[in-house]
Amino acid sequence: MVLAALRRCKKSNSVTHIAVEADLPRTTTGFILNELAARGLAVRIKIKNHYEWQLAPTNALSSLFSAKQAFARTLLGTESVEEVTRTIATLSQGERVYVVQGNVSAEKAHNKLSREFLHAYHTQLKERQVILEGVVGQHVLKLLRKMTTDDLRSHKDRLVIAHVVPDHYVDFDCDLYVVRDTVFVVHYDGQRTHTISDPAFGVALRLLITYILSTAERIDLNKLIVEELQKRSS
């Protein structure tokens, strides 16, 4: 709630003002602001003879990877979803991200994220050569036929290793991303993300996903995209 209040503020504000925006006691708000600052999400700045708070100017999610203690948090708003994709798109070259995509969220992601942002995200993934390996349902393959030609070209040539499972195993409304020791749970419709930074949990989920990958049917997603594009051009 405090982070959401900071996002709504167009400029820096006092603890009192932020507490009112977040509908929390001033002392609680002050404590949370200090916690956010420690995680690189907020900054305290001096304005004349007093101090105010504002969002950290950099991509704060990247600071999660250097966190010394495990923690979990929830962020709200479209920007919280876009920050996750930005973080993934700026990983080290050749880095691997494990993904589990829900059938419901796959369609919502396509509808909720702006075309401009989505295409830029795909371009970054290709340039950084970030590898996405994960699990999708059969329904996702049907979505390819609904995409525009521009959208298909945007998806084409990404380093994606896809494994398909029956739809009923992924019939849920969120996407899971395992990035190093951090797990992101993304809800596109509700525009919120849950972040869990915990080495033990990250390893556990990564091993479970790896087992699913070993039993699921691997498909050549790029080949399917090329075939669909050829059908439309013929």
C-alpha positions in Angstrom: 0.0 0.0 0.0 2.9 2.4 0.8 4.6 1.6 -2.5 1.3 2.1 -4.4 0.9 5.4 -2.7 4.4 6.4 -3.8 3.5 5.5 -7.3 0.5 7.7 -7.3 2.5 10.7 -6.1 3.8 12.8 -9.0 6.6 14.2 -6.8 8.3 13.6 -3.4 6.0 13.8 -0.3 6.2 13.8 3.4 5.6 10.7 5.5 2.3 12.2 6.7 1.0 12.7 3.2 2.1 9.2 2.1 0.4 7.7 5.2 -2.8 9.4 4.3 -2.6 8.1 0.7 -1.8 4.6 2.0 -4.5 4.8 4.7 -2.0 3.7 7.3 -0.7 5.1 10.6 2.2 7.6 10.2 4.6 5.5 12.4 3.8 2.3 10.4 4.3 4.2 7.1 7.7 5.6 8.3 8.9 2.1 9.2 7.8 0.7 5.8 9.5 3.5 3.9 12.8 2.7 5.7 12.3 -1.0 4.7 11.6 0.0 1.1 14.7 2.2 1.1 16.8 -0.6 2.4 15.6 -2.7 -0.6 16.3 0.1 -3.1 12.6 0.8 -3.8 12.3 4.2 -2.2 14.6 7.2 -1.5 14.6 9.9 1.2 15.6 13.3 -0.1 16.1 16.7 1.6 13.8 19.5 0.6 14.9 22.8 2.2 14.8 22.1 5.9 12.9 18.8 5.9 12.9 15.3 4.3 10.5 13.7 1.8 10.1 10.4 0.1 9.8 9.2 -3.5 10.2 6.1 -5.6 13.7 5.0 -6.4 14.6 6.3 -9.9 16.3 3.0 -11.1 14.8 -0.4 -11.9 14.5 -1.4 -8.3 13.7 -5.1 -9.0 17.3 -5.6 -10.1 18.3 -5.0 -6.4 16.4 -8.2 -5.4 19.2 -10.3 -6.8 21.7 -8.8 -4.3 19.4 -9.0 -1.3 21.1 -10.6 1.7 17.9 -11.8 3.4 14.9 -13.7 2.0 11.7 -11.8 1.7 8.4 -11.6 -0.1 6.3 -8.7 -1.3 3.3 -7.7 -3.4 3.3 -4.8 -5.9 0.2 -3.3 -7.5 -0.4 -1.6 -10.8 0.6 -2.0 -14.5 4.1 -0.7 -13.8 4.7 -3.6 -11.4 4.0 -6.1 -14.2 6.1 -4.2 -16.7 9.0 -4.0 -14.2 9.2 -7.8 -14.1 9.5 -8.1 -17.8 12.1 -5.3 -17.9 14.1 -7.2 -15.3 14.0 -10.4 -17.3 14.9 -8.5 -20.5 18.0 -7.1 -19.0 19.5 -10.3 -17.6 23.0 -11.4 -18.5 23.5 -12.7 -22.1 22.5 -16.4 -22.4 20.9 -16.5 -18.9 18.0 -19.0 -18.5 14.6 -18.1 -17.0 12.2 -20.9 -16.0 8.6 -20.2 -16.8 5.2 -21.7 -16.1 2.4 -20.0 -18.0 -1.2 -20.4 -17.0 -3.7 -20.8 -19.8 -5.9 -18.0 -18.5 -3.1 -15.6 -18.0 -1.5 -16.3 -21.4 -4.5 -14.7 -23.1 -4.8 -11.9 -20.6 -1.1 -11.0 -21.0 -1.7 -10.7 -24.8 -4.7 -8.5 -24.2 -3.5 -6.4 -21.3 0.1 -5.4 -22.3 0.4 -2.7 -24.9 1.6 -3.8 -28.3 4.4 -1.3 -28.2 5.7 -2.5 -24.9 5.3 -6.2 -25.7 7.2 -5.8 -29.0 10.0 -3.9 -27.3 10.2 -6.6 -24.7 10.6 -9.3 -27.3 13.3 -7.3 -29.1 15.3 -6.9 -25.9 15.0 -10.7 -25.2 16.5 -11.4 -28.6 19.3 -8.8 -28.3 20.2 -10.1 -24.8 19.7 -13.7 -25.9 17.9 -14.5 -22.7 16.6 -18.1 -22.8 13.0 -18.7 -21.7 12.4 -22.4 -20.9 9.1 -23.5 -19.6 5.7 -25.1 -19.5 2.6 -24.0 -21.5 -0.8 -25.6 -22.2 -2.2 -26.7 -25.5 -4.4 -23.6 -25.4 -1.4 -21.4 -25.9 -0.7 -23.0 -29.3 -4.3 -22.0 -30.3 -3.5 -18.4 -29.4 -0.9 -18.3 -32.1 -3.6 -18.4 -34.7 -5.4 -15.5 -33.1 -2.3 -13.2 -33.0 -1.8 -10.5 -35.6 1.0 -10.9 -38.1 3.0 -8.2 -36.4 2.6 -10.0 -33.1 3.8 -13.3 -34.6 6.8 -11.5 -36.1 7.6 -10.0 -32.7 7.5 -13.5 -31.0 9.6 -15.1 -33.8 13.3 -15.9 -33.2 13.1 -15.6 -29.4 15.2 -18.2 -27.6 12.2 -20.1 -26.2 12.2 -23.8 -25.2 8.6 -24.7 -24.8 7.1 -27.9 -23.4 3.4 -28.6 -23.7 1.2 -30.2 -21.1 -2.6 -31.0 -21.2 -4.6 -27.8 -20.5 -6.1 -29.0 -17.2 -2.6 -29.0 -15.6 -2.1 -25.2 -16.3 -5.7 -24.0 -15.9 -4.9 -21.1 -13.7 -4.6 -17.3 -14.0 -1.0 -16.4 -13.3 2.5 -16.8 -14.7 5.5 -18.0 -12.7 9.0 -16.9 -13.5 12.1 -18.3 -11.7 15.0 -15.9 -12.1 18.1 -17.1 -10.2 16.8 -17.3 -6.6 13.8 -15.1 -7.1 10.3 -16.2 -8.1 7.9 -13.8 -9.7 4.1 -14.5 -9.7 2.4 -12.2 -12.3 -1.3 -11.5 -12.5 -2.0 -9.5 -15.7 -5.7 -9.0 -15.1 -5.4 -7.8 -11.5 -2.1 -5.9 -12.4 -0.2 -7.2 -9.5 3.0 -9.2 -8.9 4.2 -11.3 -6.0 7.9 -11.5 -5.5 9.6 -14.2 -3.4 13.3 -13.9 -3.0 14.5 -17.1 -1.2 17.2 -19.4 -2.4 15.5 -22.5 -0.9 12.1 -21.8 -2.5 13.8 -20.8 -5.8 15.7 -24.1 -6.0 12.6 -26.1 -5.0 10.4 -24.6 -7.7 13.2 -24.8 -10.3 13.6 -28.6 -9.6 9.8 -29.1 -9.9 9.7 -27.3 -13.2 12.7 -29.3 -14.5 10.9 -32.5 -13.7 7.8 -31.4 -15.6 10.0 -30.4 -18.5 11.5 -33.9 -18.6 8.0 -35.5 -18.9 6.2 -33.0 -21.2 6.3 -32.8 -25.0 8.9 -30.4 -26.3 7.8 -28.3 -29.3 9.6 -26.0 -31.7 7.6 -22.8 -31.1 9.6 -20.8 -33.7 8.8 -23.4 -36.3 5.1 -23.2 -35.5 5.2 -19.4 -35.8 7.1 -19.5 -39.1 4.5 -22.0 -40.5 1.6 -19.7 -39.4 3.3 -16.7 -41.1 3.8 -18.7 -44.3 0.1 -19.7 -44.3 -0.9 -16.1 -44.1 1.4 -15.0 -46.9 0.3 -17.7 -49.3 
